[in-house]
């Protein structure tokens, strides 16, 4: 009976992740086919820029809510305080971003930080309402988000700006949902004041997380920004690289599904780590073999313009295998609240990846950028394994 319940949880939550990512892939494949390579490259650039910028606005609160909060009271009060802090960050940032003519990115940053997959509200629903409720939310928000993008691309002349426009349309709806959520939870002000004291103490840890998350995302997207800065045909190179990267990212569905669905069990049962780790590695290896065949058929039958990216894809796929199997190790550091260790690894790997990507691009062009990601992700995986082993030894004593 217990195993059936676990499998059902995997299926429901896993289906929502697959469904939301499936919608994302539909949009990306449609964009790659419908737009010129230059416009598709611009679309991908803004998508990555929003994801990186929103990680600063989220300020590490999603990971903090998932890893730190225990009681229901702490979860819902941390949600309120996190939302208020994000709004404060947006107000302060609007001054500087306005001066730099980047004020149009404030709304996308806020929406991603609060509401979109990986944001504060989804993290809260996962630990407070459970994986089923989080699944429903993830599915609904994904349908709205990607449907608006498809409509905007097909019927309106937004082209590479689609990932910016959609946030302005959907944010009011998301804000109404959040207001309803706060009213339903009946948050009491004197308890808010009590949790504010704890929240302030955790801001340092949260700042460590935001720098770590920012470095982690920058580390993953360094290749895109390197191409934007160095390439003479940056949008076209970004289009080629992003197309291969998006397909390789399918691998990430496996660890994300398994780790997020079992996050509470991982927090309570330290012995469960080894079991889920074996499952992730087995499934990742099998999925990688299938993706090699899938990409060959895809680029030879439908997306002929991306046929020359097969070598790039093979290198990125190998890199993503290291990324996928490292996800559990990174989450485990957060569960143990080893925020500084996580920060050190991510900052070191960001700097290393920038250096590698730069020099390898000079030597091997776009293929060199993929090689830089492979080397960086492999080293990151080894470092995470080493740190996690020291945790296991320390807790067993």
N, C-alpha and C positions, 0 to 999 in steps of 0.2 A: 504493500500500500504506500509506504514512504517513497519507494523508488518511483512509483507511478506519479506521485505528487511532484517529485523533483523533475522528472521528465516533462510533465505538463508545464511546470514553471519555465523550464528551458525553452519549450516549444512556443509558449505565449510571448515571453520576453524576447527570445531569439527571433521570432517572426516579426516583431515590431522593429527590431534593428535591421533585419534583412529588408523589410518593407520600406523603411525610411531610406536606407541606403540604395535600395532598388529604385526608388523615385529619384534620388540624386543622380544615379547612373543614367536613368532615362533622360533627365535634363541635360546631363553632360554629353551623352551620345547624340542627342538631338542637336545640341549646340554645335558639336564638332561637325555634324553633317550639314546643318542649316546655315551656320555662319561661315564667313571666310576664316582662314587660319589666323589672320591678324586680329579679327574681332573675337574669335574664340580665345586667343591668347590673352587679350585684354580682360575678357570675362573671368578667366582663371586667375589672372593677376589680382583683380579686385576681390575675388573670393578668398584667396589666401591672405590678402592684406586685412580683410575684415576679421578672419579667424584669428590672426595674430593680434590685432588691436583689441579685439573683444576679450582676449585672455588677460589683458591688463585691467580692463574694466571689471571683469569677474573677480579679480583680486584673490584668486585661489579659494574662494568661498565654496564652490562645488565640491572640491576635494576635502575641504574642512568639514562640511556638513556630512559627507559620506563617512569620513574616517573618525571624526571626533565625537559627534553627537550620539548620545545613548538614549536618553528619555525622550518621550514625545514632546514634552514641554520645551526641552532644549532645541529640538529640531525645528519646531514652528517659530520660536522666538529668534533663533539664528536666521531663519528665512527672512523675517521682517527686517532685522538689523542689516542683513546682507543686501537686501533690496535698497534700503535707505542709503547705505554706503556707496552702492553703485551709482545711484542718482547724484550723490555728492561728487563722486569722481567725474561724472559726466558734466556737471556744472563747471567744475574747475578746468577740466580739459577743453571745454568749449571755448574758453578764452584763448588758450594757446593754439588750438587747432584752427580757430577762426582767423587768427593772425597769419597762419600758414596756408590759408585757403583750403583747409581740409575739414571744415565744419560739417560738410555734407556726410561725413563718415560717423558722426556722433550717434545718430539714430541706429544705423546698422550695428555699431559696437554695443549699444545698450540692448538691442533686441537679442543679439547672439549671447551676450553675457547673462541675461536674465532668463530667456525663454527657449532658446533653440537647443537642440541636442548637445549635451555636454555643459549646459548652463546651470544656473542656480536652481530654478524651479524644477527641472527634470531630476536633479540630484536630490532635492527635498522629497519629491514624490516617491522616488525609489526607496528611500530609507524610512519614510513616514507612512506612506500608503501601501508600499510593497511593489514588487516587480510587475504585477498585473495592471495596477493603476498607472504606473509609469509607462507601461506598454501602450495603453490607450492614449495617453497624452502624446507620446512620441509619434504615434501613427497619425493622430488628428493634426498636430502642428506641422508634420511633414507634408501631409496632403495639401493643406492650405498654402504652405510656403512654396512648394515646387509647382503646384497648379498655377499660382500667380506668376511665377517665373516663365512657365511655358506660354501662358496667355500673353504676357508682356513681350516675349521674344517673337511670337508669331503674329500678333495683331498690332503691336506698337513698335516704333523705331527706337528701341532701347539698346539693342546689340550688346556690347560689352559692359553696359551699365545695369544689367538686369538684377544682379545680386545686391545692388544698392537700392533700386526702386522698390523691390519687394518688401523691404523692411519698413518703409514709410507706410505701406498699405496695411500690413499685418500687425504692427505694433499696437494700435488702438484696441484691436480685438483681444490681443494677449493681455493688455493692461486691464481690460474689463474682467477677464478670467481671474487674474491675480487679485483684484479687488474683491470678487466674490469669494475667493479662497480665504482671504483674511477675515471677511465677515463671518464665514462659516466656522472658522476655527475659534472665534470669540477670544481674541488675544487681550489680556488684561494689562493695563499700563504699568501697574506697580511691579508686575513680573517682568515686564520689558526692562524696567530700570535695574532689576536684579541681574538679568542676563547681560545687560549692557556692560556691567563691571567685568564679567567674565569675557565678554566679546572683545573689550579693549585689550585685555591681557593677551588674547590670542591674535591680535592684529600683527604682532611681530612674526608669529608663525605663518600667518596668512600672507604677510609681505614676502616671506621666504618662499611661500608657494607660488605667489604671482610671478616673482622673478624666475622661479623654477619652470613654471608653466610657459611663461613667455620665452624663456631660453629653449624649452623643449619644442615649442611650435616653430620658433625661428630656426632651430636646428633642423627640423623636418622640412622647412620651406626655404632654407638657405639657397638651395639650388635654383628656385624660381627667382629669387631676388638677385642672385649672381648673374643669371641670364638677363634680367631686366637691366642691370647696370653695365654689363660688359658686351653683350651681343649687339651686332649691328642690325640684326633683324630679330629683336627681342621678342615681339609678340608671336612670331612664327615659331621660334625656338621654344617659347613657353608652351605654345599649343602642342608641339610634338612631344615635349617632355611630360606635360600634364596629362595628355591622352594615355601615355604608357603608365604614368603614376596612378591615375584613377583606376585603371583595370587592376593593377598590382595591389591597390588598397583593398580589394575584395577580401584579401587574406585577413585583414584586421577585423572582419566580422566575427571570426572564430573566438579570439581572446576577449573581445569586447562583450560578446554575448555571455560567455561562460563566467568571466570575472564579475561583471556587473550583476548578473542574475544570482550569483552566490556570494556577494560581497558581505552580507551579514554572517553567513556561515564561516567565511574566511576570518572575520573579526573574532568569532567566538571559538572556533576550533582550529588551532594552529597546525594540527596534523593533516588537515585537509589540503594544504598547499601542495604536497608531493603528488597526491592523487590527481588533482586538477591540472597540474603541470604536465604530467605524462599525457593526459588526454589532449591538451592543447598542442603539444609538439607533434603527436601522431596526426591529428586532423590538419594542422598547418602543412605538413609534408605532403599529405595526400592532395590537399586543395591546390598546392603550388604546381604539382604535376598536371592537374586538370587545366589550370590557367595557362600553362605553356601552350597546350593544344588549342584552347579557346582563343587566345590572342592571335595565333597563326591563322586560324579560320576567319576570325573577325577582320583582320587587316588585309586578307587576300580575297575576301568575298564581298565585304560591305564598305569598309573604310580604307579604300585603296590609297588615298592620299597619305595615310599613316603607315604604309607598308614598310618604309625604310626605318621605322622605329623599333624593329624587332630586337635588335641587339641592345638598345637602350632599355627596352622592357625586361629582357632577361636579367640584366644587371640590377635594375630596380627591384624586380621580383625577389631576387636573392637577398637584397638588402631588406626587403619587407618581411622576409622569413625571420630574420634576426629581430626586427621590430616587433613582430607578432609574438614571438616566444618570450620577449622581454617585458611585455605588458604586465604579466602577473607579478614579476619581480618588482617593477616600479610601484604597482598598487600595494604590494606588501610593505614597502618602505613607508607609504602613507599610513597604512594600518598601524604600524609600529611607531608612527609619528616621528620618523627619521627625516624631517623636512630638510634639515641642513645637508644631510648626505645626498638626498635627492637633488638639492640645489647645486651642490658641488659637481655632481656627475653631469647634470644638464648644462651648466655653464662651461665646464671643461669641454664637453662634446660640441657645444655651439661654436666655441673658438676654434677647435680643431677642424670642424666641418667647414667653417669659413675659409680657413687657410688651405685645406685640401681642395675644396671646390674651386677656389681661385686659381691655384697653380695647376691643377689637373685640367681646368678649362683652357688655360693658356696652352697646355701641351696637347690635349686630346679633344678640345672643343666640347660639345654637349655630352659626348660619351664620358668625358672626364668628370663632369658634374655628377653623373650617375655613379661613377666609381668612387667619388668622394663620399657619397651617401652610403654606399656599401661598406667602406672601411669604417666610417664613423659609427654606423649602427652595429657593426660587429664588435667594435671596441666597447661601445656602450653596453651591449648585452653582457660581455665578459665582466665589466665593472659591476653591473647590477648583481650578477651571480655571486661575485666575490663578497659584496656587502651583505647580501642576504644570507650567505653561509655564516658570516660572523654573527648575524642576528640569531640564527638557529643554534649556534654553539653557546651564545650568551644566555638564551632562554632555557636551554636544556640543563644548565648548571644549577 
